[in-house]
Amino acid sequence: MDDSKEPLDEIFMGLRALSEASFPKKCNHCGTVYNSADEFIFATQAILGRSGLKASVDDDGEALVELYRNCHCGSTLMDFFSERRDRSEAGLQRRDKFSRLLVLLADKGLSSEVARRELKQWMRGEPCPQLARLGFK
C-alpha cells in the first residue's frame, strides 16, 4: 500500500470506530434500528407530557443523563449521555483513538481546533468539509 494513503486509511477506520461507539441501538419490540444519537433523537418521539430527561449517577459516581424516547411502535427506549468523560475501558479507548486521530489530521495540515471540530461533527453525523477535502465523505 502507498505510504501516503496509510494514515488516511487509519483516520477513516478511527472515524468509524468513534461513530459506532454506542450505536446502533435496536428496539427490542419492533426491531427498528437507530444508527446514531441524532437518528435516535429525531426518529423517536418525546414521551407525552414529559421531557424524557432524567439525571442519574453511574456506579462510579459520575453524572449521567438518561434520555427516554418512544419508538414509532410505542415502546419506550433509553440511552445514557455522559455529562462527564467516560472513564470506562471503552471510554478510555475512544479517547485514545480520538487523540491519535487528532495527530493524524494535524499531519494532514488541519489545526487542532479544526480537527477536533470536524471529528465531533463526524460523530454527530454532520457534514465535515475539511474531512471531505481530505477524501472522506
N, C-alpha and C positions, 0 to 999 in steps of 0.2 A: 504494500500500500504506500502511496505517496506520503512522505512525512508531513507535508503541508496540510494534508487532509486529516491526519490522525487527531489533532486537537479539536477540529470541528466535529468529528465523529464522537469524541468524548463529551463535548459540550452537548450535542444532541441527546446522547444517552443520559446525561445528567439531568437535562431538562425534562425528559420523560420520567425519570425517577422522582423528581420533585413533584410533578403534577399528579403522579399516581400514588403519592404517599398515603392518602386516606380515602381515595376514591378508586374505583366506582363503589357506590352503595346500591344495594338491591332491596326493594320492598319484598318482604317475605310473604306477603299476602297475594300480590298480583304479579310479582316478578319484574316490575318496572325497574330499570337500571338508571341511576343518576351518575354521570361520569365525572362531574366536577362539583365543587361547592356552589358555583354560580348556577349550574343546572339544578342542583338540589334546592336552592332557594327560589329560583324563578319558575321551576316547573312543578312546584308543590304549592299548597295553599296554606295561608295562616289558619290557625285554629280559631274558630268563631269566638269572638269576644275576648280573646287573649293575645298577648304579644308573641307567645311561643318561646320567650326567653326565660331562662331560669339560671340564677347564679348557683354555682356548685364549687366543691373543693375536691381535688383528687386525693388518692391515698398518700401522696407526698406533701399534702397541704397547699398545693398550687391552685390558684384560682382558675376556674373554667366557666364557660358559658355554655349551657345546654340549649340547643335550638330545636324546638318541636314544630313539625310541619305535617300537613296531611297530604298523602299521596292522592292522585286522582281517584283511586279506588276507595278512599275514605280511611285507609289505615294510617295511624299516626307513626311518623318516623322521627328519629332524633339523631343529631350529630353534636359532637363536642367541638368547641372552639376555644383554644387556649388564650387566656389573657396574658400569659407569660410564656417564656420559652419552654418548649417540650424538652425535658431533661431525661427522658427515657432513652434506652439504647437506640431505638429507631429515630427519635428526635435528634440525638447527637449525630447519628449517621447522616440525616438530612442536612443538618447544619454544616457538617464537614463537606458534604457534596456541594452545597451552596457556596462555601468558601473556595473550594477548588475551582468551581465554575467561574467565580469572580476573577480569579487569577488568569484562567484561560481566556476569558473575554478581554481582560486588560492586555494580554499578549496580542490580541487581535486589534488593539487600538481603542477600545472603549474605556472611558474613565470609570472609576469605581462607582461613582454616583449613577451614571447611565447604566452600567452593567447591573447594579443592584435593582434599579427601577425596572429594567427590561425583564430580569428574572422573576420579579414579583408579578409583573404583568402576565408573563408566560404562565405562571402558576394559577392565575385567576382566569386564564383563557382569553385574555385581552390581546389586541394587536400589539406587536413588538417590532416597530420599524427598524431599529438597529439590528436586531437578530435577523430580521428579514433581509437586511442589506448583506448580512454575512451568509445568507443562503438558507435560513430557517424560515419556514412558512407556517 
